[in-house]
Amino acid sequence: MLRILALILFSSLIAPAIADQRADTQRQLEAARQDVAELKKLLEKLQQEKSGVQQQLKKTETEMGDLEGQVKELQRELKGSEQEIQRLDQEKKKLQGARTEQQRLIAIQARAAYQSGRQEYVKLLLNQQNPEKFSRTLTYYDYLSQARLEQLAAFNETLRQLANVEQEINSHQAQLQAQKAGLDERHARLAEARKERQQALAKLNRDFATRDQRLKARQQEQAELGRVLKTIEETLARQAREAEEARKRVLAAQQAEQARPGQQPSQPSGPLVTSGAVYGGPFASARGKLPWPVDGRLVARYGTPRGGDARTKWDGVLIGAPSGSQVRAVHGGRVVFADWLRGAGLLVILDHGNGYLSLYGHNQNLLKSAGDVVKAGDPIATVGSSGGQETSALYFAIRQNGRPSDPAQWCRAQG
C-alpha cells in the first residue's frame, strides 16, 4: 500500500515536469516562428530603404533564379518524356514484329486446315471401317482447332496492346509539345529578365561612377548584411538560453526520478527543438576538415581588398564556378535565412549550433527555405551572379559568435 501511495505521489511530481517539458518545446517552436516573423519584418524595412534600382535588381534576379529553376525542371521533364517515347517506340516495334509473326502462323494454320478439310477429313467421314482411328483423328483435329483459337486470341491481345501503346505515344507526344512550348515561354521570360537586370546594373554603375561612391555603396551593403546577421545571432542566442533553461528543468526532473530507490532512469518524452542543437557533430571539431561548398577556383581570398580598394576587405572568400553548379552545405545545420540581400544577392545562411554560421551568396537559385534542416553535402543553392556581380561565383563565409573567420582555415586544402 505504501509503495502504491509513493508511486502515486512520485507520479504527481513527475507528470508536471514532463508536461512542462512539452510546453517548453511548444514555446520554443512558437518562439522560432516569431523569430522568423521578426526577421521578415526587418527585411521588409530594409527593402523599403532600398533605392528603386535596388528593388528592381532584387525583383529581376529573384525572378531569374525562379525561371532558371523552372527551365531546369522543364528540361528534366522534357528529357523524361523523350525517353518514355523512345521506350514506347521500342515496345511498338516489338509488338509489330509479334503481330507479323502471328499473322504468318495463322496463315499457315489456315492453309493446313483448308487442305485437311478437303482431303483427310472427308475421307474419314466416307471410310468408317476403323472407328478407333476415326475417334483419334477427330481428337487431333480438335487440338488443332483449339491451337488455332489460342493463336487468334494471342493475335487479338497483341493488336490491343499495340493500340494502347500507339495511344500512349500520341499522349506523350502531345505532352512533349506542351513542355516544349512551356520551355520556350520560360526562355523568353528569362531573356527579358536578363535584359531588365542589365538595365538595372547599368543604372547602378552610373549612380556609383566614382571610387568613393562605390566604397559608400559597399559599406552600406556590409552594414545591411551586418544588421541581418546581428538579428539572426541575437535570435539564436535567445533560443539557446531558453533551450538551456528547458534542459535544466528536464534534467532536474530526471534526477528527482533517479533519486527514488529502485527506479530506472526515464527518457524524455520527446526531443527538444533548440537553436543550440548540434547538427552532424560539433562544428568546432571540423576545423580544417570541411569540404569546400563548390568545386572552383578562389578568385578572392579572405582579408584581401575588395574591388581593388584597400579600404574594404573580404570577410569571406569568392569561389569562381560555372553558373548553375550545385552549392552544398559544408556541415549539417539549419537554414536561418534564404532570401535576396543587397550586395550578397540570393543568400543562404546556415546555423551550425554553438554560435557558428556559414554564408553562401551570389546564388542563381535557392534550393532550401528558412527552417529546413540539412546534412553535410546537401545541395542548398546553385552558383550564380546575383547581387549585381558580373561573373558567376560563390561568396562563402564562416562566422563564429558574430566574428568572421577565414574559410581556408576550416576547409580542406585544395589540390
N, C-alpha and C positions, 0 to 999 in steps of 0.2 A: 504493500500500500504506500509505504514511504517512497519507494522507487517511482511509483506512478505519479505521486504528488510532485516529486523532484523533477521528473521528466516534464510534467505539465508546466511547472514554474520555469524550467530552463527554456522550454519552447516559447513561453510567453515573453522571455527576454530576447531570444534569438530571432524570432519572427519579425519583430520591428526592425532589427538590424538588416535582415535580408530585404525587407520592404524598403528600408532607407537606401540600400544599395541600388535597387531597381529604380527608385525615384531619382537617385543621383545620376544614374545612367540616362534616364529620360531628360533630366535637367541639362546634362551635358549635350545631348542631341539637340535640344531646343536652343541651347546657347550657341551651338555650331551654326544652326540655321540663322539665328540673329546676327552672328558674326558675318555670315555671307551677305545678309541684307545690309549690314553696316558698310561692308566693303563695296557693295553695289552703289550705295548712296555716295560714297567717296568718289567712285569712278564717275558717277553722273555729274558730280560737282566739277571734277576735273574736265569732263567733256565740255561743260558749259564755259570753262575758262579757255578752251582751245579757240584758236582763230578759225575762221570759216575754211581756210585752206587745210588746216589740220583735220578738221571734221570731214572734209571731202576726201582727204587721203585715207583716213580711217575707214570711211564708207567704201571706197573703191578697193582698198587692199583686203578688207574683210570679205567683200563680195567676190573678189578674185580668188581668195582662199576657198570659199564655198564652191565656186564654179569649178576650180581645179579638182576639188574632191568629187564633184558631180561628174566631171568629164572622165576621171579615172574609173569611177563606178560604172558609168555607161560603157566605157571601153571594155571593162571586165565582162559586163553582161553581153556585149556585142560578141566578144570572143567566145563566150559560153554558148550563145545562140548559133554561131557559125560551126562550132564543134558538134553541137547537137544535130544540126542539119547534115553535116558530114556523116555522123553515125547513122542517121536515118537513111541517107542515100546508100550507105553500105548495106543496111538491112533491106532496103528496097531491091538492090541488085541481087542479094541472096534469094529473096522471095521470088523475084522474076525468074531466076535460074531454076528454083524449085518448081515454079509453075510450068516452065517449058519442059522440064524432065517429066513431070506428072502428065502433061498433055501427051508426050511421046509414049509413055507406058500405057495410058488409057487407049490410045490409038492402036497399039499392038494388041492389047487385050480385046478390043472391039473387033479387030480383024480376025483374031483367033476364034472368038465366039461366033462370028459370022460363018467362018469356014466349018466349024464344028456343027453348027446348026444345019448347014446344008448337007453335010456328009454323015458323020458318025452318029449323031443323034437320030437322024431319020432312019438309018439302017437298024439301029437298036429298036426303034419302035416297030419296024416291019419284021424283025427277026427276034422272036421271044422264046427261042429254043432253050436258052440258058438264063433262067430268072435271077440267079445269084449274081452273074456278071452284069446283068441289066441293073440290078439294085446298086451294086458298087459304082457303076458308071454314073448313075443318077446322083449318088452322093458326091462323087468327084465334081460333077457339073455344079452342084450346089455350093461346094467350096470355092470353085472358080467364080461363081456369081457373087458370093459374099466378098471375095477379094476385090472384085470389080467395084462393088458398092463402097467398100472401105477406101479404095483408091479415089473414088469420086468424092467421098466425104472429106478426105485429106485435101483434095484439089479445091473444094469449096472453102475449106478453112484457110488455105493459102491465099485464095482470092480475097477473103475477108480481111486477113492480116495486111495484105498488100493495100487494100483500100484504106485501112486505118493509118498505115504508115504514110501514104500519099496525103491523107488529110492532115496528119501531124506536120508533114513537111510544109504544106501550104500555110498552116497556122504559124509555124516558126519563121517562115519567110516573111509573113505579114508583120510579125513581132520584130524581126530584124530590120525591116524597113522603118518601123516606128522608132526603134532605137537609133538608127542612123539619122533620122530626122531630128530626134532629140539631141543627139550629139552635135549635129550641125548648128542647132539653135544655141547650145551652150558655147560652142566655139565662137559664134558671132557675138554673144553677150560678153564673153571673155575678152575678145578683141576690143570691144567698146570700153570695157572696164579698164583695160590696159592703156587705152588712149586717154581716158579721164585721169588715170594715175600720172601719166607723163605730163599732162597739163598742170596737175596739182604740184608735181615736183618742180616743173619749170617756174611756177609762181613762187614756190618756196625759195628756189635758188635766187630769184630776183629780189625777194624780201631779205635774204641773208647774203647779199652780194659781198660785203666786206668781211674781213677776218674777225673783227670784233663782234659783228652781228652773228656770225656762225658760232663763236665762242659763247655768246649770250644764249643762243638757242640750245646749245649743247648743255649748258649749265641748267637751263630750265628743264630739259629732258631728264637730267640726272636728279634734279630736285623732285620732279614728279615721280620718278621711279623710287626715290628715297621715301617719299610720303606713302606710297603703296606698300613698300617693304616694312616701314615702321608700323603701319596699321596691321599688317599680317603678323609681324613679330610680337606686337603687343597682344593681339588676339590669341596667338598660340601660347604665349607666356601665361595669360589669364586662364586659358583652358588647362594648361599643365598644373597650375596651382590648384584649380578646382579638382582635377583628377587626383592629385596627390592627397588632398583632403579626403576625397571619397575612398581612396585606397587605405588610408589610415583608419577610417571608420570601419571598413570591411575587415582589416587586419585585427583591430581591437575586438570585433565580434568573433572572429575565428579563435583568437587567443582565449577569450572567455569560454568558448565552447571546448577548447582543448584542456582547459584547467579542470574540467569536470572529470573525475576518476573513471577510467574505462571507456571514455568517449573517443571515438575515432575522429580525426580532423575532417571537417566538412569542406567541400569545394564551393566556391562562389556560384550563385545561381546562374550567372551569365557573364560574358566578357565585358569589361568596361570599355567604353568608347572614349578614348582620350586623344588629345592632340599631342601629348608627350609620348605616344606609343613609338616603339622602335620597329621599323619596317625592314625585314630582311637582315637583322643583326645590327649592332651599333655602327653608326656611320663613322665615328672616330677611328674605329679599329680597321677601317678600309683604306686608310690613308696610304697612298702610293700603289694601291691595288685596283682602283676603279677603272673600268673601261672608259674610253672616250665616247661621247654620245653619238658621234657620226664619224665615218671614215673621210678624211680630208686633210688639208694642209693648213697649218697655223699661219694665218696672214696677219695676225696682230696678237702679240703676247701681253700677258698681264704686266701692268705698270708702265708700258710704253706709251709715248704720246699719241693722242687720238687726232687723226686728220692732220698730222704734221705740226700740231700746236702743242708745245710742251706745257702749256697752262692747264690742259686737261689730259688725264691718263686713263688707260683702260683698266677697269676694275674686274675684268674677266678676260676671256680670250675670244678671238674671232676665227672660226674654222671654215675655210672655203670648201664648198662641196657642191655637186650638181643639184640643180633645182629639182625638188621632188624626192630627194633622198630621205630615207626614214631617220628620224631623230629618236634615239632610245634613252630611256631612263638609266642613269649610271648606277642607281641604287634604288631599293624599294622605298616607297614613300606615298604620300597623299597629295593630290593636286589641290593647291590652295588658291591658285589663280590661273585662269585660262581666258585671255582676252587681248584686245589690241591696246597698246600703250605707246604714247608718243616717244619716239626715239628708239624704242625696242620692237615696235611692230607687234605682230601676233606673238604673244609671250606666254610661256608655261612656267609656273613656279611650283616646285615640289617641296613638301615638308618631310624631312627625314628623321624628325624627332630630336630632342635634346638641343634645340637651337640651330640646327643645320638646315639650310635651304640650298637648292640648286635651281638655276635660272637658265631658260632656253628661249632665245629671242630671234627676231627677224624671220619667223617661220612663214611658210607658204600656206599651210593649213594646220589646224589644231585637231588632234585625234582624241583628246580627252577633255573632260569638263571638270569644273571645280567640285571637289568631293570624291572624285574617283580615286581608288587605291590601286597603285601599280607596283609591279615587281621589277627588279633589275632586268634590263634588256627589253622591256615592253615598249613598243612604238608609242610615242606620245605626240608627235608632230611630223611635218615634212619640211625640209630645208627650203627657204625662200629668200626674198629680198624685201620683206615688208618693213615698214618703219622708214621708208624713203631711201633704202640702200640701192646702189646701182648694180651690184652683182650679188648672186646668191651666196650666202654664208650664214653660219650659225653663231650667234652670240651665246657663250656659255660661261656661267659664273657660279661660284660657290660662296655662300655666306655662313659665317659662324657667329651666332649671337649678335647679328647686325653688322659684323665687320667682314669686308671682302677678303677672300683668301685665294691664293694662286692656284688655279685648277691643275697646273702642271705638277704641283706637289701632291695632288690627290690621285691623279690618273697615271696609269702605267706608261712607261717610256715607250715612245713610238719607234717602230723600225727594228 
